[in-house]
């Protein structure tokens, strides 16, 4: 074999390895992204942005100041949420392996080591809270920290123990609007004081109540998976579905009056435009929950789920649009 033949063979042997590196890196990045549950993180950012926008309407801003606060608030919140989601998957990796719906996640599928998953979650969480503390304000950072702690140390351990974990888990899911609400305040003192304002908490309660029927619909459709994972969600301990359907209907209907509370607490920002959308979307959500209560099937639970994912963005967008219109007019 000539020198040139040996070089050609050597290059052919090395080429697959070299070409595989970018593919491996892309796969690792996809797994890291999946670990952070990007869909949930996006929802957290949307609700944070709504809280920020509504609170920001009441003060004047310099262009650079507004830009920097928004960037640091969104990036810090995204990192905090991503870290909490990653740590949740790290904590639940063994149970996820028993559930068909989650067995393909990076940790149970062994595409990522537990140590790497823990490191990603810890770094994102710490960096996110630190960014909010240093570049936004301590109040926003504290709300973010409470969100992480309640999600990981209360909700996650309670899931295999009691159906009440769903209600507890709705608390961290409802806190992000308050991160944005606090972030929009002009001083640290005002930020702490804003956490006592009922207007911000009215957003919290909309998010809290919305999550219950949303999750119960998911839990009903995947009750077999949750049973395999050892999670005592309501549909698992309620085989007939009577309590699940009743709770779904109750919480969906509760959204109707609760969704109107922000109008009372923010009369200068919200009016009939938002009210019409909130009532209409809430009525449809309640209707799908009623149909599920009458016929407890996966098909009707799926309709509740789709109604829930229509309801939330529709009402949040209506809230922001109404506030902007009223500010301009």
Secondary structure, DSSP 8 states (H G I E B T S, - for coil): --HHHHHHHHHHHHHHHHHHHHHHHHHHHHHHHHHT-HHHHHHHHHHHHHHHHHHHTTS---HHHHHHHHHHHHHHHHHHHHHHHHHHHHHTHHHHHT-TTTTTSTTTTTSS-HHHHHHHHHHHHHHHHHHHHHHT-HHHHHHHHHHHHIIIIIIHHHTTT-TTHHHHHHHHHHHHHHHHHHHTSSSHHHHHHHTT-HHHHHHHHHHHHHHHHHHHHHHHHTHHHHHHHT---HHHH-TT-HHHHHHHHHHHHHHHHHTTHHHHH-TTT--HHHHHHHHHHHHHHHHHHHHHHHS--HHHHHHHHHHHHHHHHHHHHHHHHHHHHHHH-
